Amino acid sequence: MNLVTEIGILVLAAFVGFEVISKVPNTLHTPLMSGTNAIHGIVLLGGLLVIGESSGFLSKLLLVIAIAFGTINVIGGFLVTDRMLGMFKRKPVVRADAEREAGS
């Protein structure tokens, strides 16, 4: 494929991705993030496999940058997902509040 075709595919993929993600309701964002974290884990594994076979400084540099950004994305996604799921956990009852509730 030539460069123009690859850029066209990239632009179309970005457009389709934006359209699909913008239609997702708020209640599905946490499961969607968990799924994309798993996909990014696979992408990172692929990047690590490709960097072993690559030759040339520029390709290795681009792969290192891509792997670094992918790693940041995976870690950040897991942290955000954990924080979002933490909002649904019950808060522990403080002892003073429990005594006050029992006394009234």
DSSP file (Angstrom, degrees, kcal/mol; ACC not computed):
  #  RESIDUE AA STRUCTURE BP1 BP2  ACC     N-H-->O    O-->H-N    N-H-->O    O-->H-N    TCO  KAPPA ALPHA  PHI   PSI    X-CA   Y-CA   Z-CA
    1    1 A M              0   0    0      0, 0.0     2,-0.1     0, 0.0     0, 0.0   0.000 360.0 360.0 360.0 146.3    0.0    0.0    0.0
    2    2 A N     >  -     0   0    0      1,-0.1     4,-1.9     4,-0.0     5,-0.2  -0.416 360.0-100.4 -91.2 173.9    1.2    3.5   -0.7
    3    3 A L  H  > S+     0   0    0      1,-0.2     4,-2.4     2,-0.2     5,-0.2   0.853 118.7  55.3 -63.8 -38.8    1.2    6.3    1.8
    4    4 A V  H  > S+     0   0    0      1,-0.2     4,-2.3     2,-0.2    -1,-0.2   0.910 108.6  48.6 -64.0 -42.0   -2.0    8.0    0.6
    5    5 A T  H  > S+     0   0    0      2,-0.2     4,-2.3     1,-0.2    -1,-0.2   0.917 111.8  49.1 -63.0 -43.8   -4.0    4.8    1.1
    6    6 A E  H  X S+     0   0    0     -4,-1.9     4,-2.1     2,-0.2    -2,-0.2   0.889 111.7  48.4 -65.0 -39.6   -2.6    4.3    4.6
    7    7 A I  H  X S+     0   0    0     -4,-2.4     4,-2.4     2,-0.2    -1,-0.2   0.892 110.6  52.3 -66.9 -38.9   -3.4    7.9    5.6
    8    8 A G  H  X S+     0   0    0     -4,-2.3     4,-2.4    -5,-0.2    -2,-0.2   0.908 109.6  48.5 -62.0 -42.7   -6.9    7.5    4.1
    9    9 A I  H  X S+     0   0    0     -4,-2.3     4,-2.6     2,-0.2    -2,-0.2   0.902 111.1  51.2 -63.7 -41.5   -7.5    4.3    6.2
   10   10 A L  H  X S+     0   0    0     -4,-2.1     4,-2.2     2,-0.2    -2,-0.2   0.918 111.4  46.8 -61.7 -44.8   -6.2    6.1    9.3
   11   11 A V  H  X S+     0   0    0     -4,-2.4     4,-2.3     2,-0.2    -2,-0.2   0.922 113.9  47.5 -65.3 -44.5   -8.6    9.0    8.8
   12   12 A L  H  X S+     0   0    0     -4,-2.4     4,-2.7     2,-0.2     5,-0.2   0.902 111.6  50.5 -63.6 -40.9  -11.6    6.8    8.1
   13   13 A A  H  X S+     0   0    0     -4,-2.6     4,-2.6     2,-0.2    -1,-0.2   0.897 110.7  49.4 -64.3 -39.9  -10.8    4.6   11.2
   14   14 A A  H  X S+     0   0    0     -4,-2.2     4,-2.3     2,-0.2    -2,-0.2   0.914 112.6  47.8 -64.7 -42.1  -10.5    7.7   13.4
   15   15 A F  H  X S+     0   0    0     -4,-2.3     4,-2.3     2,-0.2    -2,-0.2   0.941 114.0  45.3 -64.1 -48.1  -13.9    9.0   12.0
   16   16 A V  H  X S+     0   0    0     -4,-2.7     4,-2.5     1,-0.2     5,-0.2   0.912 113.0  51.4 -63.1 -42.6  -15.6    5.7   12.5
   17   17 A G  H  X S+     0   0    0     -4,-2.6     4,-2.4    -5,-0.2     5,-0.2   0.909 110.4  48.7 -60.7 -42.8  -14.1    5.3   16.0
   18   18 A F  H  X S+     0   0    0     -4,-2.3     4,-2.2     1,-0.2    -2,-0.2   0.917 112.2  48.5 -63.3 -43.8  -15.3    8.8   17.0
   19   19 A E  H  X S+     0   0    0     -4,-2.3     4,-0.7     2,-0.2    -2,-0.2   0.898 113.5  46.6 -64.9 -40.7  -18.8    8.1   15.7
   20   20 A V  H >< S+     0   0    0     -4,-2.5     3,-0.7     1,-0.2     4,-0.2   0.935 114.7  45.7 -67.7 -45.8  -19.1    4.8   17.5
   21   21 A I  H >< S+     0   0    0     -4,-2.4     3,-1.4     1,-0.2    -2,-0.2   0.851 106.4  58.9 -68.1 -35.0  -17.8    6.1   20.8
   22   22 A S  H 3< S+     0   0    0     -4,-2.2    -1,-0.2     1,-0.3    -2,-0.2   0.709 102.1  55.7 -69.6 -17.4  -19.9    9.2   20.8
   23   23 A K  T << S+     0   0    0     -3,-0.7    -1,-0.3    -4,-0.7    -2,-0.2   0.456  81.2 109.4 -91.6  -1.7  -23.1    7.0   20.6
   24   24 A V  S <  S-     0   0    0     -3,-1.4     5,-0.1    -4,-0.2    -3,-0.0  -0.612  70.3-125.5 -79.0 127.8  -22.2    5.0   23.8
   25   25 A P    >   -     0   0    0      0, 0.0     3,-1.6     0, 0.0     4,-0.3  -0.316  23.0-110.5 -69.2 158.2  -24.5    5.9   26.8
   26   26 A N  G >  S+     0   0    0      1,-0.3     3,-1.3     2,-0.2     4,-0.4   0.803 113.6  63.6 -60.1 -31.5  -22.9    6.9   30.0
   27   27 A T  G 3  S+     0   0    0      1,-0.3    -1,-0.3     2,-0.1     3,-0.2   0.692 102.6  50.2 -69.6 -16.5  -23.9    3.7   31.8
   28   28 A L  G <> S+     0   0    0     -3,-1.6     4,-2.0     1,-0.1    -1,-0.3   0.390  81.2  93.8-101.6   3.6  -21.7    1.6   29.5
   29   29 A H  H <> S+     0   0    0     -3,-1.3     4,-2.6    -4,-0.3     5,-0.2   0.902  83.3  52.0 -65.9 -40.1  -18.5    3.6   29.7
   30   30 A T  H  > S+     0   0    0     -4,-0.4     4,-2.1     2,-0.2    -1,-0.2   0.951 113.0  42.7 -64.7 -49.1  -17.0    1.5   32.5
   31   31 A P  H  > S+     0   0    0      0, 0.0     4,-2.0     0, 0.0    -1,-0.2   0.887 114.6  52.6 -62.9 -34.9  -17.5   -1.9   30.7
   32   32 A L  H  X S+     0   0    0     -4,-2.0     4,-2.4     1,-0.2    -2,-0.2   0.906 108.2  50.2 -65.5 -40.5  -16.3   -0.3   27.5
   33   33 A M  H  X S+     0   0    0     -4,-2.6     4,-2.1     1,-0.2    -1,-0.2   0.891 108.6  52.5 -64.5 -38.7  -13.1    1.0   29.2
   34   34 A S  H  X S+     0   0    0     -4,-2.1     4,-1.7     1,-0.2    -1,-0.2   0.910 110.4  48.4 -63.2 -40.3  -12.4   -2.5   30.6
   35   35 A G  H  X S+     0   0    0     -4,-2.0     4,-2.0     1,-0.2    -2,-0.2   0.907 111.1  49.0 -65.6 -41.7  -12.8   -3.9   27.1
   36   36 A T  H  X S+     0   0    0     -4,-2.4     4,-2.7     1,-0.2    -1,-0.2   0.830 106.4  57.5 -70.0 -29.6  -10.5   -1.3   25.5
   37   37 A N  H  X S+     0   0    0     -4,-2.1     4,-1.8     2,-0.2    -1,-0.2   0.915 107.4  48.0 -63.4 -40.9   -7.9   -2.0   28.3
   38   38 A A  H  X S+     0   0    0     -4,-1.7     4,-1.6     2,-0.2    -2,-0.2   0.910 111.9  49.3 -64.8 -41.4   -7.8   -5.6   27.2
   39   39 A I  H  X S+     0   0    0     -4,-2.0     4,-2.3     1,-0.2    -2,-0.2   0.909 109.6  51.5 -64.1 -41.7   -7.5   -4.7   23.6
   40   40 A H  H  X S+     0   0    0     -4,-2.7     4,-2.5     1,-0.2    -1,-0.2   0.836 104.6  57.5 -66.6 -30.7   -4.6   -2.2   24.4
   41   41 A G  H  X S+     0   0    0     -4,-1.8     4,-2.0     2,-0.2    -1,-0.2   0.906 108.1  46.7 -62.1 -40.4   -2.9   -5.0   26.3
   42   42 A I  H  X S+     0   0    0     -4,-1.6     4,-2.4     2,-0.2    -2,-0.2   0.893 110.8  52.6 -67.1 -39.7   -2.9   -7.1   23.1
   43   43 A V  H  X S+     0   0    0     -4,-2.3     4,-2.5     2,-0.2    -2,-0.2   0.906 108.3  50.9 -62.6 -41.3   -1.7   -4.1   21.1
   44   44 A L  H  X S+     0   0    0     -4,-2.5     4,-2.3     2,-0.2    -1,-0.2   0.913 109.1  50.5 -62.7 -41.9    1.2   -3.7   23.6
   45   45 A L  H  X S+     0   0    0     -4,-2.0     4,-2.0     1,-0.2    -2,-0.2   0.918 110.8  49.3 -61.7 -42.6    2.1   -7.4   23.2
   46   46 A G  H  X S+     0   0    0     -4,-2.4     4,-2.5     1,-0.2    -2,-0.2   0.899 109.8  51.8 -62.0 -40.9    2.1   -7.0   19.4
   47   47 A G  H  X S+     0   0    0     -4,-2.5     4,-2.2     1,-0.2    -2,-0.2   0.890 109.0  50.0 -63.3 -39.1    4.3   -3.9   19.7
   48   48 A L  H  X S+     0   0    0     -4,-2.3     4,-0.9     1,-0.2    -1,-0.2   0.878 112.0  48.0 -67.3 -36.3    6.8   -5.7   21.8
   49   49 A L  H  X S+     0   0    0     -4,-2.0     4,-0.7     1,-0.2     3,-0.3   0.896 112.9  48.0 -69.1 -38.9    6.9   -8.6   19.3
   50   50 A V  H >X S+     0   0    0     -4,-2.5     4,-1.2     1,-0.2     3,-0.7   0.861 103.2  60.9 -70.9 -35.3    7.3   -6.2   16.3
   51   51 A I  H 3< S+     0   0    0     -4,-2.2    -1,-0.2     1,-0.3    -2,-0.2   0.820 100.1  56.8 -64.7 -28.0   10.1   -4.2   18.0
   52   52 A G  H 3< S+     0   0    0     -4,-0.9    -1,-0.3    -3,-0.3    -2,-0.2   0.824 112.7  40.2 -68.6 -30.3   12.2   -7.4   18.1
   53   53 A E  H << S+     0   0    0     -4,-0.7    -2,-0.2    -3,-0.7    -1,-0.2   0.568  95.1 104.3 -93.7 -11.0   11.9   -7.9   14.4
   54   54 A S     <  -     0   0    0     -4,-1.2     2,-0.4    -3,-0.1    -3,-0.0  -0.306  50.7-161.3 -75.9 155.8   12.3   -4.2   13.4
   55   55 A S        +     0   0    0     -2,-0.0     4,-0.3     0, 0.0    -2,-0.0  -0.984  48.0  49.0-133.7 147.1   15.5   -2.8   11.9
   56   56 A G  S  > S-     0   0    0     -2,-0.4     4,-1.7     3,-0.1     5,-0.2   0.094  78.3-102.1 100.8 144.8   16.5    0.8   11.7
   57   57 A F  H  > S+     0   0    0      1,-0.2     4,-2.6     2,-0.2     5,-0.2   0.909 115.4  52.5 -68.0 -43.3   16.6    3.6   14.2
   58   58 A L  H  > S+     0   0    0      1,-0.2     4,-2.6     2,-0.2     5,-0.2   0.909 110.0  47.4 -63.9 -43.7   13.5    5.4   13.2
   59   59 A S  H  > S+     0   0    0     -4,-0.3     4,-2.1     1,-0.2    -1,-0.2   0.901 114.0  47.7 -66.3 -39.5   11.2    2.3   13.3
   60   60 A K  H  X S+     0   0    0     -4,-1.7     4,-2.4     2,-0.2    -2,-0.2   0.904 112.0  50.4 -66.3 -39.6   12.6    1.3   16.7
   61   61 A L  H  X S+     0   0    0     -4,-2.6     4,-2.3     2,-0.2    -2,-0.2   0.932 111.3  47.5 -63.6 -45.7   12.1    4.9   18.0
   62   62 A L  H  X S+     0   0    0     -4,-2.6     4,-2.5     1,-0.2    -1,-0.2   0.885 112.3  50.2 -63.5 -38.6    8.5    5.0   16.8
   63   63 A L  H  X S+     0   0    0     -4,-2.1     4,-2.7     2,-0.2    -1,-0.2   0.896 109.2  50.8 -67.0 -39.5    7.8    1.6   18.3
   64   64 A V  H  X S+     0   0    0     -4,-2.4     4,-2.3     2,-0.2    -2,-0.2   0.914 112.4  47.1 -63.7 -41.8    9.3    2.6   21.7
   65   65 A I  H  X S+     0   0    0     -4,-2.3     4,-2.6     2,-0.2     5,-0.2   0.923 113.3  48.4 -64.8 -43.6    7.1    5.8   21.7
   66   66 A A  H  X S+     0   0    0     -4,-2.5     4,-2.5     1,-0.2    -2,-0.2   0.901 112.3  48.3 -63.8 -41.2    4.0    3.8   20.7
   67   67 A I  H  X S+     0   0    0     -4,-2.7     4,-2.3     2,-0.2    -1,-0.2   0.892 111.6  50.4 -66.5 -39.3    4.7    1.2   23.4
   68   68 A A  H  X S+     0   0    0     -4,-2.3     4,-2.3    -5,-0.2    -2,-0.2   0.939 113.0  45.1 -64.3 -46.7    5.2    3.9   26.0
   69   69 A F  H  X S+     0   0    0     -4,-2.6     4,-2.3     1,-0.2    -2,-0.2   0.898 113.3  51.0 -64.5 -39.6    1.9    5.7   25.0
   70   70 A G  H  X S+     0   0    0     -4,-2.5     4,-2.4    -5,-0.2    -1,-0.2   0.894 109.8  49.9 -63.5 -39.7    0.1    2.4   25.0
   71   71 A T  H  X S+     0   0    0     -4,-2.3     4,-2.6     2,-0.2     5,-0.3   0.921 110.4  49.5 -64.7 -43.8    1.4    1.5   28.4
   72   72 A I  H  X S+     0   0    0     -4,-2.3     4,-2.6     1,-0.2     5,-0.2   0.905 111.5  50.6 -60.2 -40.9    0.3    4.9   29.8
   73   73 A N  H  X S+     0   0    0     -4,-2.3     4,-2.4     2,-0.2    -2,-0.2   0.913 111.3  46.9 -64.7 -43.8   -3.1    4.3   28.3
   74   74 A V  H  X S+     0   0    0     -4,-2.4     4,-2.4     2,-0.2    -2,-0.2   0.943 115.4  44.8 -64.5 -47.9   -3.5    0.9   29.8
   75   75 A I  H  X S+     0   0    0     -4,-2.6     4,-2.3     1,-0.2    -2,-0.2   0.931 115.3  47.7 -63.9 -45.4   -2.4    1.9   33.3
   76   76 A G  H  X S+     0   0    0     -4,-2.6     4,-2.6    -5,-0.3    -1,-0.2   0.894 111.0  51.9 -62.5 -39.7   -4.5    5.1   33.2
   77   77 A G  H  X S+     0   0    0     -4,-2.4     4,-2.6    -5,-0.2    -1,-0.2   0.912 110.1  47.7 -63.4 -43.0   -7.6    3.1   31.9
   78   78 A F  H  X S+     0   0    0     -4,-2.4     4,-2.4     2,-0.2    -1,-0.2   0.893 112.4  49.8 -66.1 -38.1   -7.3    0.6   34.7
   79   79 A L  H  X S+     0   0    0     -4,-2.3     4,-2.2     2,-0.2    -2,-0.2   0.925 113.1  45.6 -65.5 -43.7   -6.9    3.4   37.3
   80   80 A V  H  X S+     0   0    0     -4,-2.6     4,-2.6     2,-0.2    -2,-0.2   0.916 113.5  49.8 -65.8 -42.3   -9.9    5.2   36.0
   81   81 A T  H  X S+     0   0    0     -4,-2.6     4,-2.6     1,-0.2     5,-0.2   0.915 110.9  49.7 -62.2 -42.8  -12.0    2.0   35.9
   82   82 A D  H  X S+     0   0    0     -4,-2.4     4,-1.8     1,-0.2    -1,-0.2   0.900 112.0  48.2 -62.8 -40.4  -11.0    1.1   39.4
   83   83 A R  H  X S+     0   0    0     -4,-2.2     4,-0.8     2,-0.2    -2,-0.2   0.904 111.7  49.6 -67.6 -40.2  -12.0    4.6   40.7
   84   84 A M  H >< S+     0   0    0     -4,-2.6     3,-0.7     1,-0.2     4,-0.3   0.912 112.2  47.2 -65.4 -41.4  -15.3    4.5   38.8
   85   85 A L  H >< S+     0   0    0     -4,-2.6     3,-1.3     1,-0.2     4,-0.3   0.816 103.8  63.6 -69.2 -28.8  -16.1    1.0   40.3
   86   86 A G  H >< S+     0   0    0     -4,-1.8     3,-1.0     1,-0.3    -1,-0.2   0.755  90.3  67.1 -65.0 -24.1  -15.1    2.3   43.7
   87   87 A M  T << S+     0   0    0     -4,-0.8    -1,-0.3    -3,-0.7    -2,-0.2   0.738  98.4  52.8 -68.2 -20.6  -17.9    4.8   43.6
   88   88 A F  T <  S+     0   0    0     -3,-1.3    -1,-0.2    -4,-0.3    -2,-0.2   0.489  87.1 101.7 -94.4  -3.6  -20.4    1.8   43.7
   89   89 A K  S <  S-     0   0    0     -3,-1.0     2,-0.2    -4,-0.3    -3,-0.0  -0.513  81.4-105.9 -78.7 148.3  -18.9    0.2   46.8
   90   90 A R        -     0   0    0     -2,-0.2    -1,-0.1     1,-0.1    -2,-0.1  -0.510  32.8-122.2 -72.5 141.0  -20.6    0.7   50.2
   91   91 A K        -     0   0    0     -2,-0.2    -1,-0.1     1,-0.1     2,-0.1  -0.637  31.2-105.8 -82.6 140.7  -18.9    3.1   52.5
   92   92 A P        -     0   0    0      0, 0.0     2,-0.4     0, 0.0    -1,-0.1  -0.377  35.2-112.2 -66.5 144.2  -17.9    1.7   55.9
   93   93 A V        -     0   0    0     -2,-0.1     2,-0.2     1,-0.0    -3,-0.0  -0.633  27.6-130.3 -78.8 127.6  -20.0    2.8   58.8
   94   94 A V     >  -     0   0    0     -2,-0.4     4,-2.1     1,-0.1     3,-0.3  -0.588  15.6-126.5 -77.8 140.7  -18.1    5.0   61.2
   95   95 A R  H  > S+     0   0    0     -2,-0.2     4,-2.2     1,-0.2     5,-0.2   0.867 108.0  51.8 -59.6 -41.3  -18.5    3.9   64.8
   96   96 A A  H  > S+     0   0    0      1,-0.2     4,-2.1     2,-0.2    -1,-0.2   0.885 110.3  49.5 -64.7 -38.0  -19.7    7.3   66.1
   97   97 A D  H  > S+     0   0    0     -3,-0.3     4,-2.3     2,-0.2    -1,-0.2   0.891 109.8  51.4 -66.7 -39.2  -22.4    7.5   63.4
   98   98 A A  H  X S+     0   0    0     -4,-2.1     4,-2.1     2,-0.2    -2,-0.2   0.892 110.7  47.9 -65.7 -39.7  -23.6    4.0   64.2
   99   99 A E  H  X S+     0   0    0     -4,-2.2     4,-2.1     2,-0.2    -1,-0.2   0.890 111.8  50.4 -67.0 -39.1  -23.9    4.9   68.0
  100  100 A R  H  X S+     0   0    0     -4,-2.1     4,-1.3     2,-0.2    -2,-0.2   0.909 111.7  47.4 -64.5 -41.9  -25.7    8.1   67.1
  101  101 A E  H  < S+     0   0    0     -4,-2.3    -2,-0.2     1,-0.2    -1,-0.2   0.877 112.8  49.2 -66.9 -37.6  -28.1    6.2   64.9
  102  102 A A  H  < S+     0   0    0     -4,-2.1    -1,-0.2     1,-0.2    -2,-0.2   0.850 111.2  50.2 -69.9 -33.9  -28.7    3.5   67.6
  103  103 A G  H  <        0   0    0     -4,-2.1    -1,-0.2     1,-0.2    -2,-0.2   0.736 360.0 360.0 -77.2 -23.9  -29.3    6.2   70.2
  104  104 A S     <        0   0    0     -4,-1.3    -1,-0.2    -5,-0.1    -2,-0.2   0.483 360.0 360.0 -96.3 360.0  -31.9    8.1   68.2
